[in-house]
Amino acid sequence: MDDSVIHAISILSDNSKGVLRDVSDIMASNEANIVMAQASVLQGGPSMGRSFLYFEYEEINETGKLLEELRSLPCVHEVRTYQPLSRIYGKRIIILGGGAQVAQVAMGAVNEADRHNIRGERISVDTIPLVGEMTLADSIDAVCRLPRVSVLVLAGSLMGGEVSRAVERVKEFGIPVISLNMAGSVPQHADLVVTDPIQAGVFAVMQASDLAVFNIDRVRGRVF
């Protein structure tokens, strides 16, 4: 999706029933096609207890009219406009696994992302060190619910069982999976297996990049 036709707004509102319905009705009546939505209750600051709604929607002809109607709702306290997150943080690389391996993959990914972002791209790197089969499986399944994920990297010494089944579910969402060359069955399910963790991070960013010549489809199933 071309982020040049995406707009973003946040709405600070009362935390009450029907707010999301009223906001959605106004957006629909203005023909704003919502492509991303988030909602949370603020836990601190002067607005503690109020709802924070964030939407990204495809470009419409009368944005001013949409904002005016949203601000007219009795439950709404503030409406702000932004650039979409794709233009700020861009595509996301997610790295999951053991602390030492995650750190090395992140080093390669951050260094490579810096090279691409200097040239105008936007690629961000998210990591979390985790242990335990079910903990890892749950975190892998959660990747499907995160916005803008381009590649998942699994960095550890031993992964299999339910983790491997979670990898297959992620791949069904079209998210490529890179695995370190480790014990367990995960390498058999990954799209690409890389022995050097730093190189795994570099491959992940190259796959996410619009400018790099690397394409995981050309090396799918290979071990490096």
C-alpha positions in Angstrom: 0.0 0.0 0.0 1.3 3.4 -0.9 1.8 5.4 2.3 1.5 8.7 0.4 -2.3 8.2 0.3 -2.5 7.2 4.0 -3.5 9.7 6.7 -3.3 9.2 10.5 -5.2 10.7 13.4 -5.4 10.3 17.1 -8.5 11.0 19.2 -8.6 11.6 22.9 -12.0 10.8 24.2 -14.0 9.7 27.2 -13.6 6.1 28.2 -17.3 5.1 27.7 -19.5 2.8 25.8 -20.3 3.7 22.2 -17.3 6.0 21.6 -15.7 3.7 19.0 -19.1 3.2 17.3 -19.7 7.0 17.1 -16.2 7.7 15.7 -16.5 4.8 13.2 -19.8 6.0 12.0 -18.4 9.5 11.2 -15.4 8.0 9.5 -17.6 5.7 7.4 -20.0 8.6 6.5 -16.9 10.5 5.2 -15.8 7.5 3.1 -12.6 7.1 5.1 -11.5 3.5 4.7 -9.7 2.5 7.9 -6.6 0.5 7.3 -5.3 0.4 10.9 -6.9 1.0 14.3 -5.6 1.0 17.9 -7.3 1.8 21.2 -6.0 2.1 24.7 -6.8 3.7 28.0 -4.2 6.2 29.2 -2.6 5.1 32.5 -1.0 8.3 33.6 -0.7 12.1 33.1 -3.4 14.7 33.1 -5.5 12.6 30.7 -5.4 9.4 32.8 -8.4 7.2 32.4 -9.4 8.6 29.0 -9.4 6.6 25.8 -6.7 7.1 23.2 -7.8 6.0 19.7 -5.4 5.9 16.7 -6.5 5.4 13.1 -4.8 5.3 9.7 -7.1 5.6 6.7 -6.9 6.0 3.0 -7.0 9.5 1.6 -10.4 11.2 1.2 -11.4 14.4 -0.5 -12.6 16.4 2.6 -10.3 15.7 5.5 -11.2 19.0 7.1 -14.9 18.0 7.2 -14.0 14.7 8.8 -11.9 16.3 11.6 -14.6 18.9 12.2 -17.3 16.3 12.7 -15.1 14.2 15.0 -14.3 17.2 17.1 -18.0 18.0 17.4 -18.7 14.7 19.3 -19.4 15.4 23.0 -17.2 12.5 24.0 -14.1 13.8 22.1 -11.6 16.1 23.8 -8.9 16.3 21.1 -8.2 15.2 17.5 -4.7 15.4 16.1 -3.3 14.5 12.7 0.0 12.8 11.9 2.1 11.1 9.2 1.4 7.4 9.1 3.7 5.1 11.1 4.9 3.5 7.8 6.5 6.8 6.9 8.0 7.3 10.4 9.1 3.8 11.6 8.6 2.0 8.3 8.9 -1.8 8.0 9.6 -3.8 11.1 12.1 -6.6 11.7 11.1 -8.7 14.7 13.8 -10.8 16.5 12.8 -13.4 19.1 14.8 -15.9 21.1 17.7 -16.1 23.5 19.4 -13.0 24.8 22.9 -13.6 23.4 21.7 -14.6 20.0 19.1 -11.9 19.8 21.8 -9.3 20.6 24.0 -10.5 17.8 21.2 -10.6 15.2 20.1 -7.1 16.3 23.6 -5.8 15.8 23.6 -7.0 12.2 20.1 -5.8 11.6 20.6 -2.3 13.1 23.9 -1.7 11.3 22.3 -2.8 7.9 19.1 -0.8 8.6 21.2 2.3 9.3 22.8 2.0 5.8 19.3 1.8 4.2 17.7 4.5 6.3 20.4 7.0 5.4 19.3 6.5 1.8 15.7 7.4 2.7 14.2 4.1 3.6 12.5 3.4 7.0 13.3 0.0 8.6 13.0 -0.5 12.3 14.2 -3.4 14.5 12.3 -4.8 17.5 13.7 -7.5 19.8 12.7 -9.3 22.9 14.8 -12.1 24.6 12.5 -15.0 25.7 12.8 -18.6 27.0 10.4 -21.5 27.1 8.6 -23.3 24.3 5.1 -21.9 24.9 6.4 -18.4 25.7 8.2 -18.4 22.3 5.2 -19.9 20.5 2.8 -17.3 21.9 5.2 -14.5 20.9 5.5 -15.8 17.4 1.8 -16.1 17.0 1.5 -12.5 18.2 3.7 -11.3 15.4 0.7 -11.8 13.1 -1.2 -9.2 15.1 1.6 -6.5 14.9 1.4 -3.9 12.1 4.1 -3.5 9.4 6.1 -6.7 10.1 8.2 -7.6 7.2 10.5 -10.4 8.6 10.7 -12.5 11.7 14.1 -13.8 12.8 14.3 -16.6 15.4 17.6 -16.5 17.3 18.3 -19.3 19.7 20.1 -22.6 20.3 17.2 -24.9 20.5 13.6 -24.4 19.2 11.0 -26.9 18.1 7.7 -28.5 18.9 5.0 -25.8 19.3 7.4 -23.2 18.2 7.7 -24.9 14.8 3.9 -25.0 14.5 3.8 -21.3 15.3 6.3 -20.6 12.5 4.0 -22.3 10.0 1.1 -20.1 11.1 3.2 -16.9 10.7 4.2 -18.0 7.2 0.5 -18.3 6.3 0.3 -14.6 6.9 3.0 -14.0 4.3 5.7 -13.1 6.8 9.1 -14.6 5.9 10.9 -16.4 8.7 14.7 -16.5 9.1 16.2 -18.9 11.6 19.6 -19.3 13.1 21.2 -22.8 12.4 20.2 -24.3 15.7 19.1 -27.6 17.3 15.4 -28.6 17.1 13.0 -28.6 14.2 12.6 -24.9 13.6 15.3 -24.7 10.9 13.3 -27.2 8.9 10.3 -24.9 8.9 12.1 -21.6 8.3 12.3 -19.9 4.9 16.1 -19.4 5.4 18.6 -20.7 7.8 21.7 -18.7 8.6 24.6 -19.8 10.8 26.1 -16.4 11.6 23.7 -14.3 13.7 25.0 -11.0 12.5 24.5 -12.1 8.9 21.0 -13.2 9.7 20.2 -9.7 10.8 21.7 -8.3 7.6 19.6 -10.7 5.5 16.4 -9.7 7.3 16.9 -6.0 6.6 17.9 -6.8 2.9 14.6 -8.7 2.6 12.6 -5.9 4.0 14.3 -3.2 1.9 12.8 -1.9 -1.3 16.3 -1.1 -2.7 18.3 -4.2 -1.9 18.6 -6.9 -4.6 18.2 -9.8 -2.1 15.0 -11.8 -2.4 14.3 -14.7 0.0 12.3 -16.5 -2.6 15.5 -17.1 -4.6 17.2 -18.9 -1.6 14.2 -20.4 0.2 15.1 -23.5 2.0 18.9 -22.9 1.8 21.3 -22.9 4.7 24.1 -20.4 4.9 
